[in-house]
Amino acid sequence: MNEKEDLFEYDDEDAVKFIQNYLPQELKGKFTDDDINYIVDLIYEYYESKGYLNERDDDDDVEIDEDELTSFVIKNAQKDGIGKFEADQIMFIVLGELDYCDSLND
């Protein structure tokens, strides 16, 4: 079980479905499920690099810089040779993932 599953009872398949549904109509079909899984993995690499996955009190709110996170995803995707993504496209996946996590905490 990976860290995101430990923290939120995170289900990768549900997350991908949620994010696919979150995308605006013009982006539907642009990203495969594998693309989204890869991007979500990069999102969690970012969280880990910032220490967001460390143990903390439930009262501690984490402020996520969405622009910085988006830049991190784009930079690493290019470095890994996965694809050239535009910031506005990645931002929708980032926001979809954040909303999915919020829905788990409700």
N, C-alpha and C positions, 0 to 999 in steps of 0.2 A: 504494500500500500504506500503510495507516495504522500508527500507532505500536504498537498492540497486536499487529498481525500481525508487525511487525519484531521485537518482543521475544520472542515465544513461538511463532512459527509458528501464530499464533492463527487459527482458522477460525470466522467468525461463525456459519455454519450449524451447525457442530458444537457451538459454545458454546450456542446457543439450544436445540438438542436435549438437550444435557447438563443445562442448567438446567431445562427442561421436565420431564425425568425426575427431577430432584432435588426438585422441588416435592412437598409432601405431597399426598395424595389430595384433600383438601378444597380445594386451590388449583389443581388440574389443570383446565384450561379457563378459568380466571379471567383469565389473561394470554395475549394473542395473541403470536405470534412478534415482531410489530412492537413490542408493549409491552416485551418483554424486550430487544430490540435497543436501544430508546430508553433503557431503564434501564441497560443495559451501557454505552452511550455516556456517560451521566451518571456512572457509576462511573469511567470513564476520565478524564472532566473533573476529577473529584475527585482522582484520582491525579496528574494533571498539575498541578493547583493546589498540591499538596503536594510536588511535585518528585520523586515516586516514579518517573517515567518518564525521569529524567535518567540519564546514564551513571554507573554505580557499580560497585564491585568485587562479584564474585559472593559474597564473604564477608559483605557488608553485608546484614543482615536488615532488612526493613522491617516495622515494627509498624503494622498498620492498625487504627485505631479503628473497629470495625464500627458502633457506635452513631452516631458522628459521620458516617460515610459514609452510613448509612441516612438520617439527618436531612438531609444534603446532597441526596440523591436526592429525598426527599419535597418539600423546599422548592423545588427547581428544577422538579420536575414540576408542582407547583401554580402556580409562576410562569409556566411555559410553557403552562398551561391544558390539560395532557395528562390529568390525572386526579388524583383524591384517593386516594392509596394509604395503607394502614395500615402502621405501622412493622414489625409482625411479618410481613406479607406481603413487604415489600421486603427484610427481613432474609434470608428464604429465597433470594431471587434473589441477594443479595450473597454469601451463603455458597455458593450453587451456582456463582457465577462464580469465587470464590476456589478452590473445589475443582477447577473445570475448569482453571484456571491451574496449580494444583499437579499435576494429572494430566499436563500438558504438560512439566513439569520432571522427571518420573520417568524 
